[in-house]
């Protein structure tokens, strides 16, 4: 039972690392779209949109590497902060009635409008990383780290599935 917290920390770290890695790579591949996505949130002054768009993919990739390599508590702390910033930006725009903008959190070809489910997802992922702050991987054997990593991959795949289903539901033609 004493290993449950470190296992949860590994699983959450791997899931969030994969999320950030894929997001960072996708943002690099579609770097021309990112400034527009960031500007659509209307939270940064125009002068900061381009620097934010230039830095964000690298930050996400560095965080992914830090989470996978177990750089605790720095990587989980920064990842939690970034997830909370993303959740706040979405919540502010939903509160402003601006659900129509692309969240920027999926693949560039998969337009996802803002919704409370995305805010909740980011808050849950941030909370899931808390065990990674409290405990290190030093207490775990290789088999336990492997189990935590497998659980993290499974969690990441579940996130992808729910995201795809949500996008399909949102894009379905309205009946009636």
Buried (B, 14 or more C-beta within 10 A) or exposed (E): EEBEBBBBBBBBBBBBBBBBBBBBBBBBEBEEBBBEBBBBBEBBEEEEBBEBBEEBBEBBBBBBBBBBEBBBBEBBBBBBEBBBEBBBBBBBBBEEEBBEBBBBBBBBEBBBBBBEEBBEBBBBBBEBBBBBBEBBBEEBEEEBBEBBBEBBBEBBEEBBEEBBEBBEEEEEEEEE
